[in-house]
Amino acid sequence: MSKRAAAALVAGAMVAVLTACGSGGGSGSADKGSGHKLTIGFSQVGAESGWRTANTKSIQDAAKKAGVTLKFSDAQQKQENQIKAIRSFIQQKVDVIAFSPVVESGWDTVLKEAKAAHIPVILTDRAVDSKDESLYVSFLGSDFVEEGKKAGDWLVKEYAATSGEVNIVQLEGTTGSAPANDRKSGFADAIKGEPKFKVVASQTGDFTRAKGKEVMQAFLKSQPKIDVLYAHNDDMALGAIQAIEEAGKKPGTDIKIVSVDGVKDAFTAMSQGKINYDVECNPLLGDQLMELAKKVKAGETVERRIKTEESTFTPEQATAALPNRQY
Ligand code: GZL
């Protein structure tokens, strides 16, 4: 392991909560004296959702602002494309590799190649399930279990006065991804003490509107009674809203909807009473990533886990936030 990565690991497992949008940016990123511009190789999941688009823009804008050379690759939601991109970054001898792993497993081999090449790796947005903690120096992103719990806690409060059964359908994120696994478990934990809640159907909509609509159509055909939709992201919720309306039902009234992300289009739907609660997942990680990469490159100690701060939104709060919503 490189001295730099070791130094970074010494920082241990401190968890630092930095503001979601971070202070970031700052002066250019050339090494003092050397004039060498920091080069980051970034492998992005894809362009599957409004959240992802905002996340990509945040990283690209922050790189420009920080004077960082960004080599950016879009994997179109395929792990093999991310692995190819990481290998290419290794060949190009970038200073730092950063990526948002589309799924949790299957990264050890390529991350060991990055380690052998003495190129530090930063995880952003999503985690990996590797047991070898020396394979990356830091993970910057949300706590998805907490997000799922926030969604479940809201449901428990919303139905506190209801005694009859509450039938829930769940649109899961990309199979095997950290947000899908963790939002599912956090939600299940939050509602497990309430026997009235029944998850009657649960299926992946792959975080996209099209698939979210398609799966919701199938739920509407197969389920005699649906009271609540829990969607792991807003894009699937927005696709499901189309299906619910085409089935002649009122989203937000006949079927209550709780979702995650907090993108602008979902806030518009909330202002129209179509989504009842939204748990924010902040995509604006760019400035924090540039700050982190500069520290790693300079051999400074960095926090092992940097959790983004996030909020929750009722329809009233979303309506008020709409005019200034960045994404
Ligand atoms: C969460 C991110 C998820 C978003 C989806 O951090 O990985 O991926 O919730 C996106 O919108 O597709």
Residues whose N, C-alpha, C, O or C-beta is under 5 A from the ligand:
A	BS01	GZL	E48 S49 W51 R52 D125 R126 P179 F207 H232 N233 D261 C281
